[in-house]
């Protein structure tokens, strides 16, 4: 029997090494490649066509959700497992929309990762217990915007999502063009179309859109410790 071939992508080397070590402990599995950002993961997936891809959701250059979409367009038979730090409703919906078959919290990876990959290997899905309840209970309905009065924005194309992420990460239009092998004029046209489509007028608005739609993740500093009162 051929080994199960797995690609692991995480921009934190220590985390990635831990995941790889855990996966290699399972008989019959082979880590065929590692990647340190989403774009590199997509290229390696195109080249190697792994059976299972494990993606950190918050990687630079291309996030895990967009990487999953691109991989599945090129190889629909790959099974994608997303690692994330939160199981908020919006995140779960985004993971499902991207076509992933599994969802594991990073905090639970040591406990759940092997079981998750085994489930994908058996053509099953794998979610944490809370997420499974949300999915099975129908709590991820798409009519929430209509219920809370929000206006649904036009959907972006895959290329436009890539550009939004790169701009939100601080890249100039020229740098976006270089990343995506586009002319600067084409990148500028995409940027103008995106701003018009989303009715945005500033880069800060674009960053906020990217954060709200899980295209980029924002590090949250730990709460400050209040100073103890001075003795009188």
Buried (B, 14 or more C-beta within 10 A) or exposed (E): EEEBBBBBBBBBEEBBEBBBEBBEEBEEBBBBBBBBBBBBBBEBBEEBBBBBBBBBBBBBBBBBBBBBBBBBEEBEEBBBBBBBBBBEEEBBBBBBBBBBBBBBBBEEBEEBBBEBBBBBBEEEBBBBEEBEEBBEEEEBEEEEEEEEEEEEEEEBEEEBBBBBBBBBBEBEBEBBBBBBEBEBEBBBEBBEBBBEBBEBEEEEEBBEBBEEBBBBBEEEEEEEEEEEEEEE
